[in-house]
Amino acid sequence: MKYGLIAEKVSHSFSAEIHNKLFGYEYELKSISKDDFDAFMRHKDFSGINVTIPYKQQVVPYLDNIHEMAKEIGAVNTVVNRDGKLYGYNTDVMGMIALIKRNGIELKGKKVLVLGGGGTSKTAYYVAKQLNCDSVYRVSRTGKDNCITYENALNEHIDAEVIINTTPVGMYPEIGVSPIDIACFKNLCAVVDVVYNPLRTKLVCDAISRGIKAVGGLYMLVAQAAFAAELFIGKTVDVNKIEEIYRELYLSKENIVLIGMPGSGKTATCRNISKLTDKKLIDTDDYITETIGLEPCQIICISGEPAFRKIESEVIKTISSSQGCVISTGGGAVLVKENVDLLKENGRIYFIDRPLEDIKATKKRPLTSNKENLLKRYNERYDIYCNSCNVRFVPVDGAELNARTVLEDFNENSCN
C-alpha cells in the first residue's frame, strides 16, 4: 500500500474517510497480526503509515530516524518511508493538545490520571506535562512500566481533577463499559477519552451526567491525521479544514434518537428525517417484530411486560452501536436506564412532547389501550422523558415539519 493505517484490528477506524477528505489520496486500513508485523515492517512496502494499538511502541526498533518528541515519549504513530529509510513521528501529541484546547479543558496546575499503560498513555503523560499539570500518573492493571495500579489510584488519588483515558475499554464493539468508576473522584472537573467510536463512551457519558466537562476522541483523530498527512505529502492543512472535516464526520456518525409516548408521532417523524438525510431508519418495535416474529403487543399479551422489556433492552444494546441512523424507540424504552445510557453513546436524543389530549388510546397498544391507562403511563414516564433527552420539543401538525425542527437543532448543535 502507499498510505494507510496498520493495527491488529482496524474495522472500527474512520481514518480512511478522514485522509480522503484531506487530500483525496488512497488510504488503506490494514489489519496485521503480531506474527506478521515483523515481516511487514522489514518489507517497507509503503510510503507512509499510521500506527495504532498495539504497535505504537513495537514499531520503534524498525525506524532509522525518530523525531525527538517521539523518542522522548517512546511511542510512534506515524512512519514515513523516504528512499527506503523509515522516519518515525508522534502526531498524537498535536492531536491531543488540539482536542484539549478546543474544548476549553485546563490542565495547568491540575492533578491528572492517565488510564492505560500503552503507547498512547505515554503520549497523554507527555501532553499533561507540556500543558503544565501539577502532577500526572499513568494507571494500568499491572502497575508495570512506571504506572500505578487502579487500586492505588482509587485508594490514594481520588483527588484527581482530570482523567484521560487511553485504554480501548468502551470502544466499539464492546460499548457500554467504563475503565473506572468516576463517582469517587469528587474534585474531577474534566474527562478526555481518546476513544472515538462510539462518539461518547460510557466514561464520557457518566462524566456529562455529573455535570463534568467530557469529550471523546474524534477531534483528536482528525487533527492527528491532518498532521500525519502533512508529513506524508508535504502540504499544510489549515485548522479550519480540520474543524470542517470533524463536523462533517460527527454529523454523519451521530444517530438521531426519538423518544416519547406511544402515538406521539415518533415513527412518522423519523421516516421523514430518514428521507431528508438518507440516514438509515431503525424502529425498535419493528426490529423486535423482525427478530422475534411477534409484534410487541403480542409479546406483552403472551409473556407480560417484563419479558418484553428484556427483549427490548437486548435490541437497543445491539442497535445503539450503529452510527448515522435515525432511531425511533418504543414508548417505554426509557424505563430502563441502561437503554438510555447506551443510546446516548452514539446518539442525540429528542423527546417529542405531544400534549396528552392529542394522543389517542388504542387497543393495538395494550399498555395504553384506554384513557385511564394512557394517563397512568404518561404520568409515570413524563419526567423520565424530560431527564433522558438532549432536546424536548412540542410537535406541530405535519411529520415533515417536525422532522425539519429536529434537523435544524441537530445540524446546529450536534457537535457542540
Number of C-alpha atoms within 10 A of each C-alpha: 15 14 22 20 22 24 21 16 15 17 12 13 16 17 19 19 15 23 22 12 17 18 14 11 15 13 19 17 21 16 15 17 14 13 8 10 17 14 10 14 15 10 9 16 13 17 18 26 25 26 22 21 18 17 21 21 19 17 20 22 10 15 17 12 16 20 12 12 17 22 15 12 20 19 28 30 28 27 27 24 19 12 7 13 13 19 19 27 24 28 25 26 26 17 22 25 19 18 24 23 12 12 14 11 18 17 22 15 12 20 21 28 27 27 30 26 21 20 23 30 26 22 26 28 23 17 20 27 16 13 16 14 18 13 16 20 21 27 26 24 13 11 16 12 11 11 19 21 19 20 13 14 19 16 9 10 17 18 17 23 20 27 24 22 28 25 23 18 21 23 22 19 13 11 20 24 13 19 17 16 11 17 11 13 16 11 13 22 19 24 26 25 28 26 24 24 24 29 26 29 31 24 26 24 24 19 22 16 11 12 11 17 19 25 27 24 23 23 26 27 24 27 28 25 24 28 22 25 25 15 17 19 13 9 12 11 15 9 11 9 15 23 15 13 20 20 18 15 20 20 19 14 20 25 29 28 27 27 28 28 26 22 19 22 22 27 24 17 25 29 21 19 26 19 14 13 13 12 21 17 20 20 20 21 20 17 17 20 16 11 12 12 12 15 16 25 19 16 20 18 12 12 11 12 17 11 12 19 18 12 17 23 20 13 17 22 19 13 19 24 22 21 22 20 25 28 29 25 25 21 22 20 20 21 15 14 12 15 19 23 21 25 23 25 26 27 29 19 23 24 25 24 18 17 12 15 8 9 16 14 19 15 10 12 16 17 20 22 14 14 15 11 14 22 16 12 17 19 12 13 18 15 10 16 26 17 13 20 20 15 16 19 13 11 21 11 8 11 19 18 15 23 21 15 16 25 17 12 12 19 12 10 11 18 13 6
